[in-house]
Amino acid sequence: MTYLIFGLLGILTYVGVLRVRTNRARKWAGTEFDAPAYGLAPRDRLDPRRAGPPPPPHRRQESLEIAEAARAGSWKPAAGYLAAAGQDWDEHWSRFELLASLAEQDAGWFKAWRAADPGDCDAAALEACLMVHEAWAIRGTGYAHEVPEESMRTFRAMLPAAIEAAKRASLLDPANPAPWVVMVTAARGARYSHKQFEELWRGLVERAPFHYEGHWQGMQYWCAKWFGSDKKMLAFAKRALKEAPAGSPLPGLYLHALHELEQNGTLGTTLGGELGRQPVRKVAAALAQVRPDHERLPVLRHLLAHFAAKAELHRIALEQFRAIGPWCGCHPWTSHDDPVAAFELARGAAVRLSGAQPLPPELRPKAAQR
């Protein structure tokens, strides 16, 4: 009993000291922090409109040309754009999502595609995807108890039809994982059992074992608010972290799992101790191997900076803030009334708590030079 009491006192003392250190760091960040002195973008350059830099000009031009062709009723540029992704299935899905967005705005070109080429797997999968989107639009984004009963009935009636449409699409090109991503996405709303879901999951990973969007949707199925638990969700995310190949952003899925816990108020001691810090370190090492212009990297950097700070890995947090640059239009900063102020405070605290020293003037961001 005595040992237990001393242990509890030790924990309380540690927590108290940590709170004092954090409060002091935040006070310093609000009064003395000079971002450029530590290799960070000046505060007057912080931009809350985006999570990261805009896509390169050639990507923006490609997207614009596809959108303009679709508005003009031409479907062949969209079909060719999607086919050009080849078997880079993450890139394929990114393009697939662009076409889904265009079809939701104006379905004329898409209907022409389906009529002209009914055997095209991508077009058939896109049709199933739009059915899922329509069902979710009817349901809304609230918790189940917040959704009107009639809307929920309609939602649940539409999803099995969408899954059947995706299954038919999958027969048109057995190698294409897009129909399977659609099925995995719809499974939780269709209230699939664990056994039913696992059958779909096997179908997806046989075709694209490290599909980012597919894994994100799978994690949603296994989270506590749907058909899993915090434990099952974390186990799923940790498997992705362990098995993902070098250069893949998939290890970042673990950060989304932490975000889910934080949103639900169940993060608790997940990041405490070396056992809690180890996965965050592994995510940081994995993201360092992702190509710098990967479209998913900015959001993951913001989450990593946030959770590394919570895990007291302040040097990792500071590394992420330096890589992020001036962009702060992303969670968790956008959950605050003033994202710029929240971002600046977090950066300053990371500097102070990491023990970083000011850089020589010649190594500071040139834009900060007067």
C-alpha positions in Angstrom: 0.0 0.0 0.0 2.9 2.4 0.9 4.5 1.7 -2.5 1.2 2.5 -4.2 0.9 5.8 -2.4 4.4 6.8 -3.2 3.8 5.8 -6.8 0.7 8.0 -7.1 2.5 10.9 -5.4 5.3 10.5 -8.0 2.9 10.6 -10.9 1.1 13.7 -9.4 4.4 15.4 -8.9 5.5 14.7 -12.5 2.2 15.9 -13.9 2.5 19.1 -11.8 6.0 19.8 -13.0 5.0 19.1 -16.6 2.1 21.5 -16.3 4.3 24.3 -14.9 6.9 23.8 -17.7 4.2 23.9 -20.4 2.6 27.0 -18.9 5.9 28.8 -18.8 6.7 27.7 -22.4 3.3 29.0 -23.6 3.9 32.3 -21.8 7.3 32.7 -23.4 5.8 31.8 -26.8 3.2 34.6 -26.4 5.7 37.3 -25.3 9.2 36.6 -26.5 9.1 34.1 -29.3 10.8 35.2 -32.5 9.9 32.6 -35.1 12.6 33.4 -37.8 15.3 33.1 -35.2 14.5 29.4 -35.0 14.1 28.7 -38.7 10.4 29.2 -38.8 8.2 31.4 -41.0 7.5 34.9 -39.6 4.1 35.3 -38.0 3.0 37.9 -40.6 3.5 35.3 -43.3 1.2 32.7 -41.7 -1.6 31.6 -44.0 -4.8 30.0 -42.5 -6.3 29.4 -45.9 -4.5 26.1 -46.7 -2.9 23.2 -45.0 0.1 23.4 -47.3 1.3 24.9 -50.6 -1.0 24.8 -53.6 -0.5 22.0 -56.1 2.2 22.6 -58.7 1.1 24.6 -61.8 0.9 21.6 -64.1 -1.4 19.7 -61.7 -3.7 22.7 -61.4 -3.7 23.1 -65.2 -4.6 19.4 -65.7 -7.5 19.7 -63.2 -8.7 22.8 -64.9 -8.7 21.3 -68.4 -10.6 18.2 -67.2 -13.2 20.4 -65.5 -13.6 22.6 -68.5 -14.0 19.6 -70.8 -16.6 18.1 -68.4 -18.6 21.4 -68.3 -18.6 21.3 -72.1 -20.1 17.8 -72.0 -17.0 15.8 -73.0 -16.2 12.7 -71.0 -13.2 11.3 -72.9 -10.6 13.7 -71.3 -11.8 12.6 -67.8 -11.6 8.9 -68.7 -8.2 9.3 -70.2 -7.0 11.3 -67.1 -8.1 8.5 -64.8 -6.6 5.8 -67.0 -3.3 7.6 -67.1 -2.7 7.0 -63.4 -2.0 3.4 -64.3 -1.6 1.1 -61.3 -0.6 3.9 -59.0 -3.8 3.3 -57.0 -3.4 6.2 -54.6 -3.0 8.6 -57.5 -5.8 6.8 -59.3 -8.1 7.5 -56.3 -7.0 11.1 -56.1 -8.1 11.5 -59.7 -11.2 9.5 -59.1 -12.3 11.9 -56.3 -11.8 14.9 -58.6 -14.1 13.3 -61.2 -16.7 12.4 -58.5 -16.7 16.1 -57.5 -17.2 17.2 -61.1 -20.0 14.7 -61.6 -21.8 16.0 -58.4 -21.7 19.5 -59.8 -22.8 18.5 -63.3 -23.6 14.9 -64.2 -24.3 15.3 -67.9 -20.8 14.4 -69.1 -20.7 11.4 -66.7 -24.1 10.1 -67.9 -22.7 10.3 -71.4 -19.7 8.3 -70.4 -21.8 5.5 -68.8 -24.0 5.3 -71.9 -21.1 5.3 -74.3 -19.0 2.8 -72.5 -21.1 0.7 -70.1 -18.2 -1.8 -69.7 -15.8 0.7 -68.2 -14.9 -0.2 -64.6 -14.0 3.3 -63.5 -17.2 4.8 -64.8 -19.3 2.0 -63.1 -17.3 2.5 -59.9 -17.8 6.2 -60.1 -21.6 5.7 -60.4 -21.6 3.5 -57.2 -19.5 6.1 -55.5 -22.0 8.9 -56.4 -24.7 6.7 -54.9 -22.8 6.5 -51.6 -22.3 10.3 -51.6 -26.0 10.9 -52.2 -26.9 8.6 -49.3 -24.5 10.4 -47.0 -25.8 13.8 -48.1 -29.3 12.7 -47.1 -28.1 11.3 -43.7 -25.9 14.3 -42.9 -22.8 14.3 -40.7 -24.4 14.2 -37.3 -24.4 11.3 -34.8 -27.1 8.7 -35.4 -29.4 10.0 -32.7 -29.3 13.4 -34.3 -30.5 12.2 -37.8 -34.3 12.3 -38.5 -35.7 8.8 -38.7 -36.9 9.2 -42.3 -33.5 10.3 -43.4 -31.8 7.4 -41.7 -34.2 4.9 -43.3 -33.5 6.4 -46.8 -29.8 6.3 -46.1 -29.8 2.7 -45.0 -31.9 1.7 -48.0 -29.6 3.3 -50.5 -26.3 1.9 -49.4 -27.0 -1.8 -50.2 -27.8 -0.8 -53.7 -24.6 1.2 -53.9 -22.6 -1.8 -52.7 -24.3 -4.0 -55.3 -23.4 -1.5 -58.0 -19.8 -1.5 -56.9 -19.7 -5.3 -56.9 -20.9 -5.2 -60.5 -18.3 -2.6 -61.3 -15.6 -4.9 -59.8 -16.3 -7.6 -62.3 -15.5 -5.3 -65.2 -11.8 -5.0 -64.2 -10.8 -7.5 -61.4 -7.5 -5.7 -60.8 -9.0 -2.3 -60.1 -9.4 -1.5 -56.4 -11.8 1.5 -56.8 -15.0 -0.5 -56.6 -13.7 -2.1 -53.4 -12.9 1.2 -51.8 -16.5 2.2 -52.5 -17.7 -1.0 -50.9 -15.5 -0.5 -47.8 -16.7 3.1 -47.5 -20.4 2.0 -47.7 -20.0 -1.0 -45.4 -20.4 0.9 -42.0 -23.5 2.8 -43.1 -24.9 -0.5 -44.4 -24.3 -2.0 -41.0 -22.1 -4.8 -42.2 -21.1 -7.4 -39.7 -17.4 -7.9 -38.9 -17.4 -11.0 -41.1 -19.1 -9.2 -44.0 -16.7 -6.3 -43.7 -13.6 -8.5 -43.5 -14.6 -10.2 -46.8 -14.7 -6.7 -48.5 -11.4 -5.8 -46.8 -9.7 -8.9 -48.2 -11.0 -8.0 -51.7 -9.4 -4.5 -51.4 -6.0 -5.4 -50.0 -5.6 -8.2 -52.5 -5.7 -5.5 -55.2 -4.0 -2.6 -53.4 -2.6 -3.7 -50.0 -1.5 -0.1 -49.0 -4.4 2.0 -50.4 -4.5 5.1 -48.3 -8.1 6.0 -48.7 -9.2 2.4 -48.3 -7.3 2.2 -45.0 -8.8 5.4 -43.8 -12.3 4.1 -44.5 -11.4 0.8 -42.9 -10.2 2.6 -39.8 -13.6 4.4 -39.6 -15.4 1.0 -39.6 -13.3 -0.2 -36.7 -13.6 2.9 -34.6 -15.8 3.0 -31.5 -18.6 5.2 -32.9 -19.2 2.6 -35.6 -18.6 -1.2 -35.3 -15.3 -1.5 -33.4 -13.6 0.0 -30.4 -10.7 2.3 -29.5 -8.6 -0.9 -29.1 -9.6 -2.3 -32.5 -9.1 1.0 -34.3 -5.6 1.5 -32.8 -4.6 -2.1 -33.6 -5.8 -1.5 -37.2 -3.8 1.7 -37.5 -0.7 0.2 -35.9 -0.7 -2.7 -38.5 -0.7 -0.1 -41.2 2.2 1.7 -39.6 4.1 -1.5 -39.3 3.4 -3.0 -42.7 3.5 0.1 -45.0 6.4 0.3 -47.5 9.0 3.0 -47.4 7.8 6.2 -49.0 4.1 5.5 -48.4 2.1 8.1 -46.3 0.1 5.2 -44.9 1.8 5.3 -41.5 0.1 8.6 -41.0 -3.1 6.7 -40.5 -2.0 6.3 -36.9 -2.3 10.1 -36.4 -5.8 10.0 -37.6 -6.6 7.3 -35.1 -5.1 9.5 -32.3 -7.3 12.4 -33.7 -10.4 10.1 -33.4 -9.5 9.4 -29.8 -9.0 13.1 -29.1 -12.3 14.0 -30.7 -14.1 11.4 -28.5 -12.3 12.5 -25.3 -10.6 9.0 -25.0 -7.0 9.9 -25.8 -6.2 9.6 -22.1 -2.7 8.1 -21.6 -2.3 6.7 -25.1 0.8 9.0 -25.7 2.2 8.5 -22.2 5.5 6.8 -21.5 7.9 5.3 -24.0 5.3 2.8 -25.1 3.1 5.6 -26.2 5.8 7.7 -27.8 7.3 4.9 -29.8 4.6 4.8 -32.5 4.8 8.6 -32.9 8.6 8.3 -33.5 7.9 5.6 -36.1 5.4 7.8 -37.9 7.9 10.7 -37.9 10.6 8.4 -39.4 8.2 7.0 -42.0 6.9 10.5 -43.1 10.5 11.6 -43.5 10.7 9.1 -46.4 7.5 10.4 -48.2 8.2 12.6 -51.2 8.0 16.2 -50.2 5.3 17.2 -52.7 2.9 14.3 -51.7 -0.6 15.8 -51.4 -1.3 14.0 -48.1 1.8 15.1 -46.4 0.8 18.6 -45.2 -2.2 17.4 -43.2 -0.1 14.6 -41.7 2.6 17.1 -40.7 0.1 19.2 -38.8 -1.2 16.2 -36.9 2.3 14.9 -36.2 3.4 18.3 -34.8 0.3 18.3 -32.6 0.6 14.8 -31.2 4.4 14.8 -30.9 4.0 17.8 -28.6 1.4 16.0 -26.6 3.8 13.0 -26.3 6.6 15.4 -25.2 8.5 14.8 -28.4 9.1 18.5 -28.8 12.1 18.2 -31.2 9.9 16.1 -33.6 7.2 18.7 -33.3 9.6 21.5 -34.1 10.9 19.6 -37.1 7.4 19.4 -38.4 6.7 23.1 -37.8 9.8 23.9 -39.8 8.7 21.6 -42.7 5.1 23.0 -42.6 6.3 26.6 -43.3 3.7 29.3 -43.1 0.6 27.2 -43.7 -1.8 26.8 -40.8 -5.2 26.2 -42.4 -5.6 22.7 -40.9 -6.7 20.8 -37.9 -6.0 21.3 -35.0 -5.4 25.0 -35.5 -8.6 25.5 -37.4 -10.6 24.2 -34.4 -9.7 27.5 -32.7 -11.3 30.9 -33.2 -7.9 32.2 -34.4 -5.9 29.5 -36.2 -2.9 31.7 -36.6 -2.6 32.5 -32.9 -3.1 28.8 -32.0 -0.4 27.7 -34.5 2.0 30.4 -33.4 1.6 29.4 -29.7 2.2 25.8 -30.5 5.3 26.6 -32.5 6.7 28.8 -29.8 6.0 26.1 -27.1 7.8 23.5 -29.3 10.8 25.8 -29.6 11.0 26.4 -25.9 10.4 22.9 -24.7 12.8 21.3 -27.3 15.6 23.5 -26.0 16.3 24.8 -29.5 18.9 27.6 -29.8 18.5 30.6 -32.1 20.1 30.2 -35.6 22.9 32.4 -36.8 21.4 35.4 -38.8 22.6 34.0 -42.1 20.6 30.8 -41.7 17.3 32.4 -40.8 14.5 32.6 -43.3 15.4 35.2 -45.9 11.9 36.6 -46.0 12.4 37.7 -42.4 15.5 39.8 -43.2 14.8 43.5 -43.1 
